[in-house]
């Protein structure tokens, strides 16, 4: 299957294509003065949910990109389990999001940049469902740069 990026260049790597879609969501968060993290959930090669950080907008510490996407995907599918789905998120999920992803039984998680301060890999590597596959480092530089640039502007 071939995917097309924003500039209509053909991409044959679906992980990169869908991570670019998550980056678009991250940019939306940044435009709202939210930490620019974005997520999409894919089922059968199709995006079924999108989300980006809304913690400031909603004054809700749980309104992370992943949580927004999980809720939207569950609504789309009509059930709480995200079996046969893949989450693409620009930054490694935190412990809270990893717990929610574990409960959702999501099949696969693909993230861009690691989060050494709050990421689940360091603090709760067992939070995910045992069958969940994790792929890291997809478009890592682009994902990392977006967050670093956001915080540079804040200082």
C-alpha positions in Angstrom: 0.0 0.0 0.0 1.3 3.5 -0.8 0.7 6.5 1.3 1.0 10.2 0.3 2.6 12.7 2.6 1.6 16.4 2.8 3.7 17.4 -0.2 2.3 14.5 -2.3 5.5 12.5 -2.1 4.8 8.8 -2.0 5.8 7.0 1.2 5.8 3.2 1.4 6.4 3.1 5.1 3.0 3.3 6.8 4.6 4.0 10.2 6.2 7.2 8.9 3.0 8.2 7.1 0.8 7.9 10.2 3.4 9.5 12.4 3.3 12.5 10.0 -0.4 12.6 10.7 0.3 12.6 14.5 2.7 15.5 13.9 -0.1 17.4 12.3 -2.1 16.9 15.5 0.9 18.0 17.5 1.1 21.2 15.5 -2.5 21.9 16.3 -1.7 21.6 20.0 1.2 24.0 19.7 -1.0 26.5 17.9 -3.3 26.4 21.0 -0.3 27.0 23.3 -0.5 23.4 24.4 2.6 21.1 24.7 2.8 19.9 21.0 2.1 16.2 21.3 -0.3 14.5 18.8 -1.7 11.1 18.3 -3.7 9.1 15.8 -5.2 5.6 16.1 -5.3 3.4 13.0 -7.4 0.4 12.4 -7.2 -1.7 9.2 -5.0 1.0 7.5 -7.4 3.8 8.3 -7.3 6.6 10.8 -10.2 6.2 13.1 -9.3 8.8 15.8 -7.1 11.8 16.2 -6.0 13.7 19.3 -3.7 16.3 20.6 -2.9 17.7 24.0 -5.7 19.8 25.5 -4.7 20.0 29.2 -4.6 23.8 29.2 -7.7 24.3 27.1 -9.8 21.9 29.2 -7.9 22.6 32.5 -7.7 18.8 32.8 -4.4 17.1 33.6 -5.7 13.9 31.9 -6.4 15.5 28.6 -3.3 14.1 26.9 -3.2 13.4 23.2 -3.3 9.7 23.7 -6.3 9.9 26.1 -8.2 12.1 23.6 -7.5 9.6 20.8 -8.4 6.5 22.9 -11.8 8.1 23.8 -12.5 8.9 20.1 -11.4 5.5 18.9 -13.6 3.7 21.5 -16.5 5.8 20.4 -15.9 5.1 16.7 -15.6 1.3 17.3 -18.4 1.2 19.8 -16.4 -0.6 22.5 -13.6 -0.1 25.0 -11.1 -2.4 23.5 -8.7 -1.3 20.7 -7.6 -4.8 19.6 -6.2 -4.7 16.0 -5.5 -0.9 16.4 -2.2 1.0 16.4 -1.6 4.2 18.2 0.9 6.7 16.6 2.0 9.3 19.1 4.8 11.9 18.7 6.2 11.4 22.2 6.5 8.3 24.4 3.3 7.9 26.5 3.5 8.8 30.2 2.6 6.3 32.9 -1.1 7.4 32.9 -1.5 7.0 29.2 0.3 3.7 29.2 -2.1 2.4 31.8 -5.1 3.5 29.8 -3.5 1.9 26.7 -3.0 -1.3 28.6 -6.6 -1.4 29.6 -7.6 -0.8 26.0 -5.6 -3.8 24.9 -4.3 -1.9 22.0 -2.3 -4.1 19.7 0.5 -1.8 18.8 2.1 1.5 19.9 4.4 3.5 17.7 6.1 6.6 19.2 8.5 9.2 17.9 10.6 10.8 20.6 11.4 9.2 24.0 10.4 11.0 27.2 13.1 10.3 29.7 11.5 12.4 32.5 8.0 11.0 32.4 7.9 8.1 29.9 6.4 4.7 30.7 9.4 2.8 29.5 11.5 3.9 32.5 8.8 4.1 35.1 6.1 1.5 34.2 7.3 -0.8 31.4 4.7 -3.5 32.5 1.7 -1.1 32.2 0.9 -2.2 28.7 -1.0 -5.3 27.7 1.5 -8.2 27.5 0.7 -8.7 23.7 1.1 -5.0 22.8 4.0 -4.4 20.4 6.0 -1.2 20.9 8.0 0.6 18.2 10.0 3.7 19.1 12.0 6.3 17.2 9.8 6.8 14.1 10.5 10.3 12.9 12.2 10.8 16.2 14.1 14.0 15.2 11.0 15.8 13.9 8.9 14.8 16.9 11.6 15.8 19.4 12.3 19.1 17.6 8.7 20.2 17.8 8.6 19.8 21.6 12.1 21.4 22.1 11.2 24.4 20.0 8.0 24.9 21.9 9.8 25.0 25.2 12.6 27.3 23.9 9.9 29.8 23.0 8.5 29.6 26.5 11.8 30.5 28.1 
